[in-house]
Amino acid sequence: MMNTIKASADIDRLFKEGRRGTSRLVLVLGLPTPEARDLPGGRVLFVAGKKLGNAVLRNRCKRVLRAAYRRVGGPWPGLDVALVARPGLATAPPQRVDQDLRDALARVRGAK
């Protein structure tokens, strides 16, 4: 089961205080929080901003992110994670999306 971040205060805190890991297709923000520690697999947020295009393209980007999240091994215990789509994500091959997500996540986990 996927626990999502819904409260705007939690989202704001994640974007303000979260550690960032970037790649060509995905931006990952991670923040250890008490709320996430209480859940078996942490919490996640999928973001596709209006700069990416129309609603159809933004929804496709979020579907691609959700699928990559499952393939790469999410959820990550004790961590609030935001996955932000970047241009080109909707048309990228799944292997490339997975590798970019792994790279960005490694940067988040390695940053102190």
C-alpha atoms as one frame of an Amber mdcrd trajectory, in Angstrom:
protein
   0.000   0.000   0.000   1.159   3.492  -0.839   0.849   6.165   1.859   0.664
   9.592   0.251   1.409  13.011   1.708  -1.774  15.080   1.750  -1.371  17.935
   4.250  -0.136  21.157   2.662   1.996  21.903   5.748   3.821  18.582   5.284
   4.303  19.277   1.573   5.643  22.778   2.259   8.057  21.427   4.882   9.270
  18.712   2.497  10.005  21.234  -0.256  11.640  23.678   2.162  13.728  21.314
   4.321  14.038  18.160   2.212  17.325  16.890   0.794  17.409  17.106  -2.991
  18.634  14.644  -5.533  18.361  15.543  -9.190  18.655  13.667 -12.425  17.671
  14.468 -15.975  14.085  13.223 -15.647  13.281  13.281 -11.918  13.832  15.498
  -8.890  13.651  13.626  -5.570  13.185  15.342  -2.216  13.526  13.293   0.948
  12.952  14.208   4.580  12.930  11.912   7.623   9.802  12.718   9.649   8.048
  11.283  12.697   4.886  10.773  10.642   6.768   8.609   8.143   8.519   6.623
  10.896   5.155   5.517  12.270   4.172   3.988   8.934   5.575   0.704   7.625
   6.795   2.278   4.406   7.041   6.045   4.751   5.020   8.452   2.624   5.282
   9.629  -0.966   4.120  12.549  -3.119   4.023  12.615  -6.934   4.312  16.063
  -8.526   3.933  17.174 -12.141   3.870  20.958 -12.461   2.043  22.987 -15.069
   5.310  23.780 -16.856   5.287  20.212 -18.191   2.194  20.763 -20.317  -1.519
  20.094 -20.323  -3.411  17.909 -17.848  -3.119  14.798 -20.012   0.688  15.052
 -20.074   0.912  15.856 -16.351  -1.245  12.833 -15.486   0.911  10.626 -17.721
   4.015  11.872 -15.896   2.474  10.980 -12.533   1.551   7.502 -13.808   5.125
   6.998 -15.028   6.474   8.145 -11.634   4.145   5.795  -9.735   5.208   2.844
 -11.886   8.907   3.670 -11.474   8.406   4.062  -7.719   7.034   0.518  -7.535
   9.753  -0.950  -9.769  12.640   0.748  -7.951  11.597  -0.522  -4.549   9.498
   2.132  -2.859   8.219   2.738  -0.248  11.222   3.798   1.794  10.653   3.452
   5.565  10.930   6.523   7.780  11.135   8.934   4.872   8.772  11.428   3.287
   9.621  11.468  -0.421   8.474  13.794  -3.210   9.050  12.668  -6.795   8.892
  15.644  -9.149   8.582  15.082 -12.891  10.935  16.953 -15.194  10.594  17.570
 -18.945  10.942  14.456 -21.077   9.707  12.031 -18.426   6.457  11.123 -20.206
   8.238   9.851 -23.326  11.333   8.304 -21.718  11.779   4.513 -21.747  11.034
   2.810 -18.411  14.633   1.634 -17.935  15.889   5.213 -18.215  13.264   6.489
 -15.757  14.181   3.745 -13.269  17.899   4.535 -13.524  17.325   8.277 -13.125
  15.142   7.630 -10.072  17.809   5.369  -8.534  20.513   7.990  -9.173  18.482
  10.834  -7.675  17.477   8.719  -4.682  21.120   7.785  -4.059  21.980  11.502
  -3.963  19.226  12.118  -1.403  20.349   9.230   0.783  24.018  10.218   0.486
  23.479  13.915   1.317  23.915  14.858   4.953
